[in-house]
């Protein structure tokens, strides 16, 4: 139907007309109703429209002028970050961490422990905070599948306690999801320790916080964290020890656990100078795997032991290293093990030049002080406080130690006069060892370059520790109960697994982006909620090309609005 306007002389009439087709299919029109003169209808237009609305139950849309006069109320709620937690949730479920829900399934427990653990793990990756800080962070994110409105501090602590109460079951789940990622034919295991600073002065039963030598320098109250990592950079095991534990004593228990938990046929322990040393080499030779085989190891020689290899390396250095322009590899037999040597001429030249520069600066300073002392003895006056031999000796000795040249520059601390000597033999030894990496190994089938490559991969576990301490911020630890400290370390360990999986996928996709930068970019994908005239509208911000590429690289679908998010 439609409205038709007709004329009769000067007057205009309104008709309600219906279009139809007759029996022969021809278009025809018929008048349904005469609505009267246009002037008369205009006077009763509003009442006529309201009557039609009442009968049909429909409402006409407001005109632009009417909307301006009575605009609907618009309420914009704070935007919540979604892209980072969405991506981590996808990885969490894909890797199999959601199986933890079965571990904590109990009719008596009201908490969703798996969800709470997931929240704390994601917080370590997105915005590491204290457990109270987690609650503030939750106010800024939209967590897929979790109602965060009723989560409190005690819920997080109880979840940490539940994690420790079910440690063995959780270990089984984590080991199960990691097994497919591990090379079963030959898994080179990298094991290293780091120290984590703790706070608090109270003493607890089974105390973990002990005073010991910190990796960052000095004596601190701390705990020791051991991490086992594969050659691909995947962490597979961790443990927390007392802060004053002997490093070698942790290796046996760690090795037994890793071999029992993962189907690894062969283990080559690769350790840095700080973990194992030639001082306990004999004890290391006696160690065996759970299968009874001798433990294979690749061990770096500490710089303080380089003097033991002078006679062995002198001919090699003279013939092959002095004139070398590229890396030189060599191998020798030493105490029934292989001594593998790598010489980097570029690094050697740089290190020698830096040492010569430090020695020259110290010699110039010493000459200036000697000149001032001689002038004072001759009765000459100078500006500033007078200088004594003892004062010059003490300042110079401290400067030598700060420059780490105590073995080359010898300060005579017993002489009444300020004197020192430069040990030429020690200086030549240092120059000969510049750019050299000395490794001791009992492996028989690895080639020389393979031994070097295996050891250099150890730098990746050091980067893992830096991730734990910087991006994940594992320390300082403010928990005082030992089980809470262990739970905190476990959460950070799981976060490190997710971090490394992200790194592997980003590299495989040829995306030159770190996991931290990827999460920061994805964080800008936000969940929005708007109330328009009493009607709630939700949406997700549009993706940039970079964000879409990151999601593809991580094998994560585009974020959508789950039911739980629409209810927040």
Buried (B, 14 or more C-beta within 10 A) or exposed (E): EEEEEEEEEEEEBBBEBEEEEEEEEEEEEEEEEEBEBBEEBEEEEEEEEEEEEEEEEEEEEEEEEEEEEEEEEEEEEEBBBBBBBBBBBBBBBBBBBBBBBEBBEEEEEEBBBBBBBBBBBBBBBBBBBBBEEBBEBBEBBBBBBBEBEEBEEEBBBBBBBBBBBBEEBBBBBBBEBBBEBBEEEEBBBBBBBBBBBBEEEEEBEEBBBBEBEBBEEEEBBBBBBBBBBBBBBBBBBBBBBBBBBEBBEBBEEBBEBBBEBBEBEBBBBBBBBEBBBBEBBEEBBEBEBEEEEEBBBBBBBBEEBBEBBBEBBEEBBEEBBEEBEEBBBBBBEBEEBBBBBBBBBEBBEEBBEEBEEBBEEBEEBBEEBBEBBEEBEEEEEEEEEEBEBEBBBBBBBEBBEEBEBEBBBBBEEEEEEBBBEEBEEBBEBBBBBBBBBBBBBBBEEBEBEBBBEBBEBBEBBEEBBEBBBEBBBBBBBEBBBBBBBBBBBBBBBBBBBBBBBBBBBBEEBEBEBBBBEBBBBBBBBBBBBEBEEEEEEBEBBEBEEBBEBBBBBBEBEEBEBBEBBEEB
